Structure formats: structure tokens, C-alpha cells
Amino acid sequence: MKKEDWIWWSDFREKKSSTVSGTEYNKIAELHAEYFNHRLIIPCKCSPKRIQAFIDDLNKKFTSEPKPKVR
């Protein structure tokens, strides 16, 4: 993961809220498209299963790669 994406993801994961803002929703979709090599797909907000799958995939990638030197 790029340094700035890693920082954003780390901050997102530290958040205590169980909801995702519109900006976060779009950023998650953008990160998933970039790191899983597919075109940008913005999942329907009517069913949280797809965005949760994106979050789960990104969590696996986040934890499996070495932490970049940040801050």
C-alpha cells in the first residue's frame, strides 16, 4: 500500500463509529479498485454486504503487507 493510503486506512480503522460516511464509502471503493485491479465500482448503499466485503479485503491486504515508515 502507498504510504498515504496506509495512513488513511489506519485512521479509518481506528474510528469508533459503526457507520461509514459518504466520503469514506467512495474512498473504500477507490482503494479496492486500485489494489485489487478492477474498474471503480461504487456498491449500492441499500445493501451493506458489498462494501463490507471491500472493507474485509482491504483489511487483509493492510495486515498482510509490511507497515510503511509513516509519521
C-alpha positions in Angstrom: 0.0 0.0 0.0 1.1 3.5 -0.7 2.1 5.5 2.4 -0.8 8.0 2.2 -3.4 5.1 1.6 -1.9 3.2 4.6 -2.3 6.3 6.8 -5.9 6.9 5.6 -6.8 3.2 6.2 -5.1 3.2 9.6 -7.1 6.3 10.7 -10.3 4.8 9.2 -9.8 1.6 11.2 -9.2 3.4 14.5 -12.5 5.2 14.2 -15.1 4.1 16.8 -18.2 4.7 14.6 -20.0 1.7 13.1 -21.2 3.8 10.1 -19.3 4.9 7.0 -19.6 8.4 5.7 -20.2 9.1 2.0 -16.6 10.3 1.6 -15.3 7.2 3.3 -17.6 5.0 1.2 -16.2 6.4 -2.0 -12.6 6.2 -0.8 -13.0 2.5 0.2 -14.4 1.8 -3.3 -11.4 3.6 -4.9 -8.9 1.8 -2.8 -10.4 -1.5 -3.6 -10.4 -0.8 -7.3 -6.8 0.3 -7.1 -5.4 -2.6 -5.0 -7.5 -5.3 -6.5 -7.1 -4.2 -10.1 -10.6 -3.6 -11.3 -12.6 -0.7 -12.5 -14.2 1.6 -9.9 -17.4 0.1 -8.6 -19.5 2.1 -6.1 -21.7 -0.6 -4.4 -25.3 0.2 -3.8 -25.8 1.6 -0.3 -29.1 -0.4 0.0 -27.1 -3.5 1.0 -24.0 -3.1 3.1 -22.7 -6.6 2.3 -20.7 -5.5 -0.8 -19.0 -2.6 0.9 -18.3 -4.8 4.0 -16.6 -7.3 1.6 -14.5 -4.5 0.2 -13.5 -3.5 3.8 -12.7 -7.1 4.7 -10.5 -7.5 1.5 -8.7 -4.2 2.3 -8.1 -5.3 5.9 -6.5 -8.5 4.8 -4.2 -6.5 2.4 -3.5 -3.9 5.1 -2.4 -6.6 7.7 -0.5 -8.8 5.2 1.8 -6.1 3.9 4.7 -4.5 5.9 3.9 -1.3 7.6 5.4 1.6 5.7 7.5 4.2 7.5 4.9 6.7 8.4 4.7 9.8 10.5 
